[in-house]
Amino acid sequence: MNESQLRTMAVRHGTRVAANLASNPDATPALLAELARHEPPVRTALRLIAGHTNATATALLVCLEDAEARPVAAGHPALPPKFVADLVAGADRRSAEAAAANPSLPHTVMAELLPFPARTRAGPDGGSPPPAAPRPPRGRDRRTR
């Protein structure tokens, strides 16, 4: 379906078809933003918009206001990095986990999430690498029998 047909359905049937329109792969970013701002909000449509590949930051910011759509929107790559960072630090665990996996999460925030400083080949004191663990003794190789 094209955008014109989807918009006609939205006008004609309103909230009854909002979720179906939001799940349509042909829904344009503009239509999704319109559906997100619908009054009264259609919660099922918000969850679907939050996961739609065509959703824009405008639509996703509206989705953040819904408790069920928020974790879905938190993981969407179109969500602005500032909001992703805020969600990581928020009290809502589901949204924080989704935001932590979001590719838009700023690297500085990602580094703060690590339980220890990321070091390459350095020991715990930042100096030489830790000693390698000893290898267990090898038994007789069965192929040589």
Solvent accessible surface area in square Angstrom, and as a share of the most:
residue,aa,sasa,rsa
1,M,123,0.55
2,N,86,0.44
3,E,58,0.26
4,S,74,0.48
5,Q,92,0.41
6,L,1,0.01
7,R,66,0.24
8,T,61,0.36
9,M,56,0.25
10,A,23,0.18
11,V,134,0.77
12,R,167,0.61
13,H,67,0.30
14,G,23,0.22
15,T,62,0.36
16,R,181,0.66
17,V,20,0.12
18,A,1,0.01
19,A,25,0.19
20,N,101,0.52
21,L,3,0.01
22,A,0,0.00
23,S,61,0.39
24,N,32,0.16
25,P,109,0.68
26,D,73,0.38
27,A,0,0.00
28,T,35,0.20
29,P,58,0.36
30,A,57,0.44
31,L,1,0.00
32,L,0,0.00
33,A,10,0.08
34,E,83,0.37
35,L,11,0.05
36,A,2,0.02
37,R,126,0.46
38,H,56,0.25
39,E,136,0.61
40,P,90,0.57
41,P,73,0.46
42,V,26,0.15
43,R,125,0.46
44,T,63,0.37
45,A,1,0.00
46,L,9,0.04
47,R,84,0.31
48,L,67,0.34
49,I,0,0.00
50,A,0,0.00
51,G,47,0.46
52,H,16,0.07
53,T,123,0.72
54,N,51,0.26
55,A,5,0.04
56,T,49,0.29
57,A,33,0.26
58,T,74,0.43
59,A,0,0.00
60,L,0,0.00
61,L,58,0.29
62,V,35,0.20
63,C,0,0.00
64,L,25,0.13
65,E,140,0.63
66,D,14,0.07
67,A,57,0.44
68,E,67,0.30
69,A,0,0.00
70,R,60,0.22
71,P,14,0.09
72,V,63,0.36
73,A,0,0.00
74,A,0,0.00
75,G,28,0.27
76,H,17,0.08
77,P,80,0.51
78,A,41,0.32
79,L,1,0.01
80,P,36,0.23
81,P,69,0.43
82,K,129,0.55
83,F,70,0.29
84,V,0,0.00
85,A,21,0.17
86,D,72,0.37
87,L,26,0.13
88,V,19,0.11
89,A,90,0.70
90,G,40,0.38
91,A,113,0.88
92,D,52,0.27
93,R,182,0.66
94,R,129,0.47
95,S,1,0.00
96,A,18,0.14
97,E,95,0.43
98,A,26,0.20
99,A,0,0.00
100,A,42,0.32
101,A,85,0.66
102,N,2,0.01
103,P,104,0.65
104,S,25,0.16
105,L,4,0.02
106,P,41,0.26
107,H,151,0.67
108,T,99,0.58
109,V,30,0.17
110,M,75,0.34
111,A,62,0.48
112,E,138,0.62
113,L,85,0.42
114,L,83,0.41
115,P,120,0.76
116,F,137,0.57
117,P,85,0.53
118,A,78,0.60
119,R,115,0.42
120,T,125,0.72
121,R,203,0.74
122,A,30,0.23
123,G,2,0.02
124,P,115,0.73
125,D,123,0.64
126,G,44,0.42
127,G,41,0.40
128,S,87,0.56
129,P,69,0.44
130,P,79,0.50
131,P,128,0.81
132,A,97,0.75
133,A,86,0.66
134,P,127,0.80
135,R,221,0.81
136,P,106,0.67
137,P,131,0.83
138,R,206,0.75
139,G,68,0.65
140,R,181,0.66
141,D,45,0.24
142,R,197,0.72
143,R,209,0.76
144,T,103,0.60
145,R,197,0.72
